[in-house]
Amino acid sequence: MAQEVAAAETVIFVDASLDQAPGQILLRELSAASLKPGLVTHHLGAAELLGVAQDLYGRQPRSACLMTIGAGSLELGEGFSARVEQALPEAQRALEDSVQRLLDL
């Protein structure tokens, strides 16, 4: 995935988070971070992936952001919790607004 990230002008990462209230949506700009010693690449965060793109390919996107949605639980199941389900339309609007702003740059 680092190769695709390095080739992109802009990236938007979307991820679930256990550090937020279920259904809470956060969107923030992201910058590259260095790999922590002993970190296995399967467990990279978005910021570390930007850093790997820079280290391996000599470039990274000009802009990157991360949208996280509070999951409440990451246990296997047949769908989202009610709070997450209720937050999805807002998350979709925020994602669409972000894409539009990035296209307008």
Backbone hydrogen bonds, N-H to C=O, Kabsch-Sander energy under -0.5 kcal/mol:
donor,donor_aa,acceptor,acceptor_aa,energy
5,V,1,M,-2.3
6,A,2,A,-2.6
7,A,3,Q,-1.6
8,A,4,E,-0.8
8,A,5,V,-0.8
11,V,63,S,-1.7
13,F,65,C,-2.8
15,D,67,M,-2.4
17,S,69,I,-2.1
23,G,70,G,-3.0
24,Q,21,A,-2.5
26,L,68,T,-2.5
28,R,66,L,-2.1
30,L,64,A,-2.6
33,A,47,A,-2.2
39,L,36,K,-2.1
43,H,40,V,-2.2
44,L,41,T,-1.4
49,L,45,G,-2.1
50,L,46,A,-1.9
51,G,47,A,-1.7
52,V,48,E,-2.5
53,A,49,L,-2.3
54,Q,50,L,-2.1
55,D,51,G,-2.7
56,L,52,V,-3.1
57,Y,53,A,-2.4
58,G,54,Q,-1.6
59,R,53,A,-0.9
62,R,9,E,-1.6
63,S,9,E,-1.3
65,C,11,V,-1.8
66,L,28,R,-2.8
67,M,13,F,-3.2
68,T,26,L,-2.6
68,T,66,L,-0.5
69,I,15,D,-1.9
70,G,24,Q,-2.8
71,A,17,S,-3.0
72,G,17,S,-0.6
73,S,71,A,-1.2
85,E,81,S,-2.8
86,Q,82,A,-2.3
87,A,83,R,-1.3
88,L,84,V,-1.1
88,L,85,E,-0.6
91,A,87,A,-2.5
92,Q,88,L,-2.7
93,R,89,P,-2.3
94,A,90,E,-2.6
95,L,91,A,-2.4
96,E,92,Q,-2.7
97,D,93,R,-2.8
98,S,94,A,-2.1
99,V,95,L,-2.4
100,Q,96,E,-2.4
101,R,97,D,-2.5
102,L,98,S,-2.3
103,L,99,V,-2.3
104,D,100,Q,-1.7
105,L,101,R,-0.5
105,L,102,L,-0.8
